Each structure stands twice: as structure tokens, then as C-alpha cells.
Amino acid sequence: MTEHVVIGLLGPVLDGLLDIERWENWRPSVSVCQHEDLLVKRFELLRQPKHSKLADVVAADIRSISPETEVIQRDIDWDDPWDFEDVFAALHDFTRSYSFDPDREEYLIHITTGTHVAQICLFLLTESRHLPGKLLQTSPPTRRQKTAPGAYRIIDLDLSRYDRLASRFSLEHRESLTFLKSGIETRNRQFNTMIERIEQVALRSPAPLLLMGPTGAGKSRLARQIYELKLARKLINGPFVEVNSATLRGDSAMSTLFGHTKGAFTGAVQARTGLLRKAHGGVLFLDEIGDMGLDEQAMLLRALEEKQFLPVGSDQEVRSEFQLLAGTNRELPADVRTGRFRDDLLARISLWTFRLPGLRERREDIEPNVDFELESYAARTGHRVVFNKEARSLFLKFAQSESAPWINNFRDLNGAITRMATLAPGGRIGIDLVREEFERLSLAWNPRSGDKDNIFLEKLLGPECVFELDRFDRVQLADVLTVCRTCRTLSEAGRMLFAASRRRRKKTNDADRLRKYLERFGLQWSDVANPRSDLEPIL
């Protein structure tokens, strides 16, 4: 059977009666052991040395009413009972030196005595499990009870035991994750795990966050969502200040970031605050931080470490408290090795580093992002646009296939949806618009002239069939079609395509070989030798 051990502070006020009349008054530390339904094996009485006489009286009174209770006095001291740091340090030292045995003993932390500061410290140490027990709160008897021991209540701080509280925190957690993902129900497991980590860090740490990833992966949008989440939780109260470091060039870079005084240089007709000072109390998002100059990097490092810096032309430092979010599509460790980026700054901003994957690494998330882009278009323009069933299926098949490299990631997807939605007659995107968008994206992703044959291939077979081809087959077939379109007959095309192998054959039938090859893809010579005008590639 688990035995109760009470850990409590001696109360100089509430416990502080020494004469015979003390039995007529309610004393918290003594009353704990007067309850018949609360058997206390041991009472760890925490006292200051100056209250040793009172502690002896309380210990003796506990033994007289509860002989089975062992009272052990523990010296604990602080200079000022209202100094939070001093009191917490003393109680923390006690928890580190005490030998707890939670498998055999159940600890009850009595928080009725002591100053409010001491009670708060006991609460925090119990919540953090430095004191592996439950809180014990006692209260005096009512007027009717008179000499009764009063009442007590045991409070378990393990919130997982409280279904309603647990569900509330779980809901709040899910809402935070959904908010960081802009309401998009993403399906990629690694991305969702990363967002969970970002949520934990954003709500618990003011340290810099480094967001890495390719252009268009969503770093700017995520940075804004992190700011909005912290603002909603009252963790910050300042503004969100964003700047693309790649735009900071020359002498104006220092002034833009750190500000300047009036007359600091030619043209400085008035003082400028600077972005770091503007971000005081909020978040500064430095996108493409890898493009920042070395001098600006040195100033930024000092501002992060000391929370102060010198504006251009000033000999008086200014302070600014902000959280830095940094974004980059560069490999900063490689830039450190080449001297392009400071190693000490990288060490300072990379405590929390998260790499955002590109769209091609999250193909299962394309469908919910398509819906998000359509909703965003409706919010911007006031016009609701939808796909018809066949067009949606075709677009998703293309978008999720390896044929779509999504070079600019979500910027490409946003552009595609915006173009189709703008051109959609009656607010419905049909197959023709989807195919037109395929051609546009293919040209953007493959601007070389030879790739117009790939566009012809899609027109000839249809995008649905092309998506099903391995890249090997697609490239080979595109080259075969290029040859066929330059030849007058099937035999001529066969001789050109099989020129090397036909010399090693005793019997040659190049035309038959080519015919059989084309039939694998459902094509005839007439389809590829004399293409209809509507199959000509769009240049």
C-alpha cells in the first residue's frame, strides 16, 4: 500500500501559536494529520533556522495527535521570503538533495502555508515534476465545525488525467497547427511533423528561427503565420517587419537595417529609424539572409547578442528586443566555408533550423493546396471558380506526376490556378483550359527549342497517356517523333533510326520495326508523319 508523505513549509503566522490556546485555533500543518481518512506516514517540515522553536512545538503537536506520523525538520533558508529568485533557488536545492521514492511513497505538497511567493514556487516545482507529487490544499473549519480539523483537497497537476482539460489543450494544439498551415489539411507526414516542431518552438522560445528551402516553398507565408500565432497568444506585442536581404545593396543597406541620424551622410536630411528598431517587441523576418553583406552580418550579430546597436552616424546605442526569423534558399554552411557568410552568425541563428520541402517533395499535398488557391482567388476577386470533374482529375494527375517539376514550387501552382480561374467561362475550369495550362507550364519549365517535341507528344497522345510514361520512354519517343516528322516515308524514318543496328543484320525490315514501335503507343505512321494543324506545337 502506497504511504503518504507530506512536504510543507512551516507557517510562522498560521502555525505560529506557542501557548496552550493554540489548540483552540486552526493550524494548517497540524490539521493535516488530524484527518482520519488521510494517514500521513511522514511529514517533511521545511523551516527556516530562526523558526526552530516554533517547528519543535508543531512537530511535538503532530506526534501527539498522530503517533504513527514521523516528523522530520528540514532547514531551508532565504533572505527575503518575497524574493522569487531567492525562494525558488532554496526550494529547488531541496528537491535536488532529497531522495524521492515515488514507487513506494505518494508525496503531497502542502501549499497552504508560507508566503504567496513560496506557494507559487512549490506549485511550479510540482508542475515540473521536481517535486513528484500532488498538491495538498487545506482550509479552516466553518463556524459550525469549530474545533474540527477543517477540510483538505488533493490536486493532481497531471493534466492528462483531466479529460476536459486534455481535450481543450488538444484542440488548442490542433488549431495552432492548422493556423500555421494556413488552414490547409496537408497530408505529407514529414511536413506535418516539422510544423508540429515549429509550433512548439514558436510558443516556447524567443530564439531565432532559420527557415531553409527552395524559392517558392512558402517561407515568407510561414514566417507571417508564426508571427500571428505568437501575437494571438500574447507572446509579443510589436509589429511584423519583413525585408528581402537580396534587395539591400551598397551604403543604403546599413541605413535600412540599423537606421541613421540626420546628416550622417549626403542626402540624410532627416533621421531614419531602421528596420531593427521598428521591429521592437515583435518579429523581424530577414528573407534571403544569405545575400546579406558581411558588414551587415557583423552588426546583426551584435544586435542579436546584446540587443543594441549603433545607427549610422550615431555614437549612442539604441536597444531593440525582437525575435529574428531568417529565410534562405542557400546552403549557408557552404557559404561559411567560402567566406561568404559568418560562422558566428550562423551559429547564432541556427539553434532552430527547419527545411521546408519543395512542392515536388510533397505531391500528396498538391490537391489540398489547389483547393486553398481556389479559395484564395475567390477571396481576392469575389468570384468563385471550380473545376469540372474531368478537368480536376486531369489537372491533379498532371500536377502529381513526375512530369511536373514545379521548379518555382507554390509560385508556379498559384500562377497556374490564377490563370485558369481568370479564363474560366462561367466560373468552371474545363479540360481545354487545363491542357492550355499544361502547354504554358511545359514551355516555362523546358524553354529549350528541342522540348517543343515534348509538347507535340502531349498533343498527340494526350496528357493522360504521357503522364503514364517513364521518363526514359518519353524522351525516346519524343526523339523518334522528331525523326518521323522530317522523313517522307516510314522506310526512310526506319533507316535513319536503326542505321547502326541495320548494318549488323543480314535481313533488314526497318519499316516494320518502326511500325511495331509506334503501335506500342497506339500510333500509326499517318499520325506522326503528317500531323494535323491543331497538333502543331505552340511556340
Legacy VTK file of the C-alpha trace (Angstrom):
# vtk DataFile Version 3.0
C-alpha trace
ASCII
DATASET POLYDATA
POINTS 539 float
0.000 0.000 0.000
1.363 3.432 -1.008
2.193 5.615 2.001
1.557 9.352 2.187
4.446 11.745 2.751
3.580 15.414 3.271
6.109 18.081 2.299
5.203 21.519 3.615
6.568 24.823 4.806
6.246 25.853 8.429
3.873 28.822 8.567
5.176 31.416 11.065
1.776 33.137 11.030
-0.837 30.371 10.724
1.207 27.774 12.611
2.714 30.363 14.942
0.999 29.821 18.284
3.048 28.534 21.231
0.788 28.857 24.268
-1.926 26.489 25.478
-4.580 28.338 23.479
-3.054 27.054 20.273
-5.362 24.030 20.411
-8.345 26.318 20.074
-7.059 27.647 16.750
-6.725 26.080 13.338
-3.092 25.420 12.427
-2.594 24.100 8.846
0.471 21.930 9.440
-1.084 20.257 12.469
-4.548 19.884 10.943
-3.126 17.874 8.034
-2.531 14.993 10.444
-5.915 15.261 12.165
-7.933 13.845 9.270
-8.927 10.245 9.882
-9.132 9.488 6.176
-5.663 10.875 5.430
-2.957 8.766 7.022
0.401 10.518 6.960
3.441 8.310 7.346
5.933 11.162 7.378
5.790 14.952 7.475
8.782 16.738 5.938
8.547 20.088 7.725
10.546 22.756 5.888
11.590 25.512 8.261
13.945 28.463 8.474
16.524 28.127 11.282
15.175 31.210 13.018
11.817 29.441 13.485
13.284 26.287 15.074
11.419 26.762 18.403
8.059 27.007 16.649
8.953 23.995 14.480
9.674 21.936 17.628
6.241 22.763 19.045
4.455 21.928 15.788
6.386 18.655 15.456
5.505 17.667 19.017
1.830 18.502 18.485
1.706 16.383 15.324
3.192 13.419 17.191
0.664 13.819 19.995
-2.356 13.644 17.683
-0.871 11.208 15.157
1.734 8.947 16.817
2.179 6.991 13.561
3.433 10.132 11.799
7.176 10.753 11.738
8.071 14.458 11.629
11.404 15.383 10.073
12.520 19.003 10.200
14.461 20.262 7.173
16.406 23.511 7.286
15.709 25.757 4.338
16.643 29.430 4.233
16.358 32.635 2.221
16.992 36.289 2.995
13.714 37.679 1.664
10.570 35.492 1.646
9.130 37.725 -1.113
12.161 37.444 -3.399
11.055 34.959 -6.065
14.560 34.067 -7.244
15.855 33.548 -3.702
12.905 31.409 -2.578
12.791 29.331 -5.751
16.540 28.640 -5.553
16.253 27.413 -1.949
13.302 25.134 -2.676
14.931 23.875 -5.882
18.069 22.950 -3.930
15.885 20.941 -1.557
14.320 18.964 -4.419
17.760 18.128 -5.808
19.088 16.877 -2.486
16.007 14.883 -1.410
15.795 11.164 -2.175
12.333 10.586 -3.590
10.887 7.078 -3.895
7.620 7.547 -5.843
7.189 3.795 -6.350
6.688 3.288 -2.622
5.549 6.690 -1.390
2.936 9.205 -2.518
4.036 12.796 -1.979
1.579 15.548 -1.065
2.933 19.093 -1.394
1.214 21.281 1.204
0.750 24.784 -0.274
-1.406 26.416 2.419
1.476 27.861 4.450
4.279 30.240 3.522
4.162 33.471 1.510
2.365 33.610 -1.822
5.796 33.574 -3.467
6.704 30.344 -1.686
3.359 28.785 -2.634
3.902 29.699 -6.294
7.381 28.185 -6.196
6.041 24.928 -4.740
3.377 24.876 -7.446
5.957 25.346 -10.218
8.280 22.693 -8.820
5.379 20.255 -8.588
4.192 21.062 -12.109
7.702 20.481 -13.476
7.926 17.186 -11.543
10.917 18.332 -9.500
8.534 17.501 -6.673
6.979 14.231 -7.927
3.680 14.533 -6.162
0.264 16.174 -5.902
-0.734 19.445 -4.317
-2.419 19.411 -0.903
-4.617 22.388 -0.044
-6.138 22.671 3.468
-8.762 25.088 4.748
-10.019 26.011 8.247
-13.248 24.659 9.772
-16.508 26.526 9.383
-18.154 28.263 12.333
-20.360 25.245 12.901
-17.401 22.853 12.991
-15.434 24.980 15.479
-12.642 22.629 16.591
-12.789 20.273 13.606
-9.596 19.913 11.509
-11.208 21.705 8.582
-11.103 20.372 5.056
-8.439 19.280 2.604
-8.222 18.753 -1.113
-5.650 16.875 -3.208
-4.940 18.341 -6.637
-3.197 16.348 -9.351
-1.338 18.576 -11.835
-1.081 15.803 -14.409
-3.451 17.431 -16.911
-3.689 14.238 -18.942
-5.858 12.852 -16.146
-8.482 15.504 -16.737
-10.390 14.621 -19.883
-11.963 18.021 -20.465
-8.707 19.867 -19.888
-6.775 17.408 -22.034
-9.282 17.740 -24.870
-9.164 21.535 -24.589
-5.373 21.614 -24.850
-5.505 19.087 -27.676
-7.978 21.270 -29.561
-5.831 24.339 -28.990
-2.796 22.432 -30.283
-4.656 21.313 -33.421
-5.881 24.854 -34.022
-2.299 26.151 -33.790
-1.061 23.589 -36.304
-3.921 24.346 -38.697
-3.199 28.059 -38.360
0.498 27.606 -39.187
-0.553 25.628 -42.288
-2.962 28.423 -43.326
-5.873 26.057 -42.835
-4.570 23.588 -45.435
-5.108 19.947 -44.473
-1.665 18.787 -45.555
-1.001 15.063 -45.878
2.786 14.833 -46.079
3.930 13.192 -42.847
7.368 14.823 -42.695
5.937 18.282 -43.356
3.289 17.854 -40.665
5.923 16.704 -38.173
8.022 19.760 -38.977
5.037 22.073 -38.422
4.443 20.468 -35.008
8.034 21.196 -34.040
7.766 24.777 -35.274
4.599 25.271 -33.211
6.339 24.015 -30.075
9.369 26.239 -30.611
7.358 29.315 -31.605
5.273 29.169 -28.423
8.134 28.369 -26.063
11.235 30.138 -27.331
12.163 33.694 -28.383
15.355 32.401 -30.027
15.944 32.939 -33.781
14.404 30.500 -36.259
16.093 29.676 -39.563
13.751 28.611 -42.368
15.577 26.942 -45.243
14.214 25.696 -48.533
13.936 26.437 -52.247
12.377 29.563 -53.709
8.604 29.476 -53.513
8.455 26.794 -50.797
6.396 29.093 -48.524
8.999 30.543 -46.132
7.513 34.054 -46.134
3.967 32.842 -45.547
5.073 30.546 -42.720
7.045 33.371 -41.084
3.935 35.560 -41.130
1.848 32.732 -39.612
4.420 32.212 -36.839
4.167 35.896 -36.011
0.358 35.856 -35.993
0.335 32.791 -33.719
2.695 34.411 -31.202
0.681 37.621 -31.342
-2.582 35.773 -30.676
-1.025 34.072 -27.635
0.162 37.464 -26.281
3.812 36.368 -26.526
4.695 39.520 -28.462
3.066 42.901 -28.946
5.166 44.504 -31.648
4.917 44.539 -35.463
5.936 42.070 -38.149
8.769 43.606 -40.160
9.831 41.845 -43.351
12.701 42.601 -45.718
14.358 40.676 -48.526
18.079 40.871 -47.793
18.853 40.459 -51.505
17.465 43.978 -52.046
19.892 45.535 -49.557
22.841 46.796 -51.526
25.620 49.312 -51.021
25.621 52.134 -48.497
21.848 52.068 -48.029
21.896 48.552 -46.528
23.215 49.695 -43.138
20.808 52.620 -43.031
17.803 50.445 -43.949
18.531 47.891 -41.254
20.002 49.956 -38.425
18.793 53.479 -39.187
20.804 56.692 -39.387
20.993 60.112 -37.813
20.239 63.360 -39.579
23.262 64.427 -41.607
25.007 61.066 -41.243
25.821 61.156 -44.966
24.977 63.158 -48.053
21.247 63.072 -48.561
20.400 62.163 -44.953
18.154 65.190 -44.469
16.295 63.514 -41.627
16.851 60.676 -39.180
15.722 57.165 -40.062
14.544 54.583 -37.519
15.714 51.434 -39.313
14.022 48.064 -39.521
15.618 46.517 -36.425
14.320 49.293 -34.213
10.939 49.225 -35.939
10.642 45.513 -35.050
10.994 46.208 -31.308
8.654 43.945 -29.363
7.773 41.954 -32.471
9.303 39.828 -35.208
11.912 40.702 -37.833
11.853 38.422 -40.871
15.041 38.634 -42.920
14.345 36.681 -46.082
17.327 35.514 -48.169
19.635 36.278 -45.263
22.421 34.519 -47.154
22.615 37.519 -49.503
23.375 39.965 -46.681
26.778 41.664 -46.751
29.481 40.761 -44.246
29.418 44.181 -42.551
25.666 43.974 -42.045
26.092 40.419 -40.737
28.523 41.653 -38.070
26.118 44.388 -36.949
23.202 41.968 -36.899
25.156 39.503 -34.753
25.827 42.193 -32.148
22.193 43.279 -32.196
21.102 39.684 -31.546
23.570 39.069 -28.755
23.448 42.420 -26.943
20.028 43.712 -28.046
21.618 47.013 -29.030
23.426 48.583 -31.979
24.692 51.876 -33.394
22.676 53.651 -36.102
24.775 55.042 -38.931
26.343 58.349 -37.858
25.439 57.952 -34.187
27.691 57.477 -31.170
24.779 56.486 -28.945
23.486 52.935 -28.979
19.807 52.099 -29.264
18.061 48.989 -27.978
15.611 46.719 -29.726
14.075 43.486 -28.433
12.785 41.368 -31.305
12.664 37.757 -32.435
14.516 37.029 -35.641
13.090 34.754 -38.296
15.537 34.185 -41.145
14.862 32.613 -44.511
17.267 31.375 -47.165
17.427 29.182 -50.248
21.215 28.967 -49.968
23.324 26.340 -48.224
24.750 28.585 -45.503
27.341 26.063 -44.197
28.857 26.019 -47.698
28.832 29.835 -47.724
30.655 29.813 -44.391
33.414 27.684 -45.911
33.839 30.118 -48.812
33.816 33.165 -46.516
30.536 34.496 -47.824
28.689 34.058 -44.517
29.944 34.490 -40.961
30.237 31.277 -38.976
29.443 33.020 -35.668
26.220 34.470 -37.099
25.187 31.091 -38.477
25.783 29.524 -35.069
23.609 32.228 -33.513
20.628 31.901 -35.879
20.637 28.133 -36.457
19.625 26.942 -32.989
16.241 26.118 -34.535
16.594 25.224 -38.205
13.743 23.929 -40.329
13.929 22.977 -44.001
10.752 23.488 -45.982
10.428 20.871 -48.744
9.601 21.892 -52.297
6.253 21.095 -53.886
7.693 18.151 -55.829
8.638 16.570 -52.478
5.049 16.931 -51.241
2.978 15.756 -54.198
0.302 14.353 -51.877
-0.241 17.943 -50.647
-0.959 19.330 -54.110
-4.699 18.586 -54.005
-5.434 20.462 -50.736
-3.234 23.311 -51.957
-5.227 23.507 -55.196
-8.374 23.958 -53.100
-6.596 26.579 -50.993
-5.526 28.526 -54.085
-9.100 28.480 -55.449
-10.421 29.782 -52.124
-7.736 32.471 -52.050
-8.671 33.514 -55.592
-12.311 33.812 -54.553
-11.354 35.910 -51.534
-9.210 38.249 -53.680
-11.595 38.710 -56.586
-15.035 37.927 -55.221
-15.539 35.308 -57.964
-15.861 31.654 -57.029
-14.323 29.257 -59.548
-14.379 25.447 -59.593
-13.058 22.631 -61.793
-15.437 20.327 -63.577
-14.883 16.723 -62.549
-12.869 15.627 -65.600
-10.689 18.745 -65.613
-9.890 18.440 -61.907
-8.920 14.799 -62.313
-6.726 15.635 -65.314
-5.007 18.567 -63.603
-4.269 16.586 -60.436
-2.936 13.682 -62.481
-0.541 16.039 -64.222
0.361 18.028 -61.094
1.139 14.921 -59.045
3.122 13.172 -61.787
6.884 13.209 -62.193
6.330 15.135 -65.429
5.667 18.273 -63.361
8.907 19.501 -61.748
7.270 22.570 -60.111
10.518 24.485 -60.408
9.175 27.546 -58.582
7.085 25.453 -56.210
3.940 27.131 -54.858
4.509 30.206 -57.015
4.031 28.011 -60.074
0.919 26.425 -58.585
-0.527 29.789 -57.630
0.144 31.124 -61.117
-1.468 28.106 -62.770
-4.642 28.291 -60.681
-4.886 32.071 -61.084
-4.577 31.873 -64.875
-7.138 29.087 -65.238
-9.566 30.750 -62.810
-9.300 34.071 -64.629
-10.021 32.485 -68.018
-12.710 30.047 -66.805
-16.023 30.710 -68.591
-18.923 30.774 -66.181
-16.599 30.091 -63.254
-15.857 26.492 -64.334
-12.411 25.272 -65.373
-12.697 22.712 -68.180
-10.328 20.281 -69.864
-9.364 22.732 -72.628
-8.113 25.271 -70.090
-6.204 22.568 -68.237
-4.476 21.415 -71.422
-3.652 25.000 -72.350
-2.085 25.433 -68.918
-0.049 22.243 -69.423
1.481 23.760 -72.544
2.233 27.025 -70.798
3.906 25.324 -67.843
5.845 22.946 -70.081
7.286 25.872 -72.021
8.179 27.646 -68.782
9.881 24.587 -67.334
11.531 23.444 -70.615
12.354 26.587 -72.582
14.800 24.836 -74.940
13.630 24.597 -78.534
14.021 20.806 -78.646
11.387 20.452 -75.964
8.639 21.615 -78.302
8.586 17.972 -79.405
7.506 17.038 -75.889
4.601 19.442 -76.282
3.755 17.805 -79.614
3.925 14.423 -77.865
1.363 15.569 -75.299
-0.910 16.858 -78.046
-0.600 13.617 -79.994
-1.109 11.099 -77.186
-2.961 13.277 -74.734
-1.553 14.403 -71.374
-3.153 11.458 -69.603
-1.077 8.943 -71.572
2.127 10.964 -71.383
1.894 11.099 -67.570
1.912 7.303 -67.509
5.193 7.048 -69.442
8.526 6.631 -67.730
10.886 9.479 -68.464
13.080 7.044 -70.423
10.215 6.118 -72.761
9.035 9.707 -73.029
12.431 11.044 -74.095
12.972 8.162 -76.537
9.533 8.534 -78.108
9.919 12.299 -78.462
13.159 11.776 -80.415
11.533 9.115 -82.628
8.715 11.528 -83.459
11.225 14.249 -84.326
12.836 11.941 -86.886
9.486 10.792 -88.282
8.359 14.353 -88.917
11.459 15.034 -91.035
11.080 11.951 -93.237
8.789 11.353 -96.236
8.225 7.615 -95.721
8.112 5.026 -92.980
11.104 3.216 -94.522
13.189 6.392 -94.602
12.480 7.074 -90.965
13.300 3.453 -90.070
16.642 3.589 -91.907
17.587 6.769 -90.025
16.537 5.450 -86.619
18.139 1.988 -86.974
21.199 2.962 -89.022
23.732 1.378 -86.677
21.979 -1.917 -85.969
20.822 -2.494 -89.585
24.462 -2.850 -90.694
24.804 -5.859 -88.391
21.698 -7.608 -89.763
21.556 -9.942 -92.777
17.885 -9.116 -93.311
16.560 -5.671 -92.567
12.993 -4.504 -92.211
13.382 -1.102 -90.631
9.880 -0.004 -91.564
8.337 -2.969 -89.743
10.451 -2.336 -86.646
9.360 1.286 -86.539
5.695 0.364 -87.158
5.719 -2.071 -84.221
7.427 0.512 -82.005
4.762 3.125 -82.779
1.974 0.611 -82.184
3.202 0.185 -78.595
1.904 3.705 -78.026
-1.232 3.371 -80.151
0.257 5.399 -83.034
0.236 4.966 -86.813
2.628 6.388 -89.384
-0.091 8.709 -90.622
-0.393 10.204 -87.130
3.232 11.226 -86.866
4.332 11.855 -90.459
1.605 14.318 -91.398
0.387 15.951 -88.163
-2.846 17.906 -88.329
-2.548 21.644 -87.943
-4.150 21.523 -84.500
-1.359 19.228 -83.339
1.409 21.683 -84.184
3.251 22.771 -81.075
2.578 26.238 -79.744
5.776 28.270 -79.912
LINES 1 540
539 0 1 2 3 4 5 6 7 8 9 10 11 12 13 14 15 16 17 18 19 20 21 22 23 24 25 26 27 28 29 30 31 32 33 34 35 36 37 38 39 40 41 42 43 44 45 46 47 48 49 50 51 52 53 54 55 56 57 58 59 60 61 62 63 64 65 66 67 68 69 70 71 72 73 74 75 76 77 78 79 80 81 82 83 84 85 86 87 88 89 90 91 92 93 94 95 96 97 98 99 100 101 102 103 104 105 106 107 108 109 110 111 112 113 114 115 116 117 118 119 120 121 122 123 124 125 126 127 128 129 130 131 132 133 134 135 136 137 138 139 140 141 142 143 144 145 146 147 148 149 150 151 152 153 154 155 156 157 158 159 160 161 162 163 164 165 166 167 168 169 170 171 172 173 174 175 176 177 178 179 180 181 182 183 184 185 186 187 188 189 190 191 192 193 194 195 196 197 198 199 200 201 202 203 204 205 206 207 208 209 210 211 212 213 214 215 216 217 218 219 220 221 222 223 224 225 226 227 228 229 230 231 232 233 234 235 236 237 238 239 240 241 242 243 244 245 246 247 248 249 250 251 252 253 254 255 256 257 258 259 260 261 262 263 264 265 266 267 268 269 270 271 272 273 274 275 276 277 278 279 280 281 282 283 284 285 286 287 288 289 290 291 292 293 294 295 296 297 298 299 300 301 302 303 304 305 306 307 308 309 310 311 312 313 314 315 316 317 318 319 320 321 322 323 324 325 326 327 328 329 330 331 332 333 334 335 336 337 338 339 340 341 342 343 344 345 346 347 348 349 350 351 352 353 354 355 356 357 358 359 360 361 362 363 364 365 366 367 368 369 370 371 372 373 374 375 376 377 378 379 380 381 382 383 384 385 386 387 388 389 390 391 392 393 394 395 396 397 398 399 400 401 402 403 404 405 406 407 408 409 410 411 412 413 414 415 416 417 418 419 420 421 422 423 424 425 426 427 428 429 430 431 432 433 434 435 436 437 438 439 440 441 442 443 444 445 446 447 448 449 450 451 452 453 454 455 456 457 458 459 460 461 462 463 464 465 466 467 468 469 470 471 472 473 474 475 476 477 478 479 480 481 482 483 484 485 486 487 488 489 490 491 492 493 494 495 496 497 498 499 500 501 502 503 504 505 506 507 508 509 510 511 512 513 514 515 516 517 518 519 520 521 522 523 524 525 526 527 528 529 530 531 532 533 534 535 536 537 538
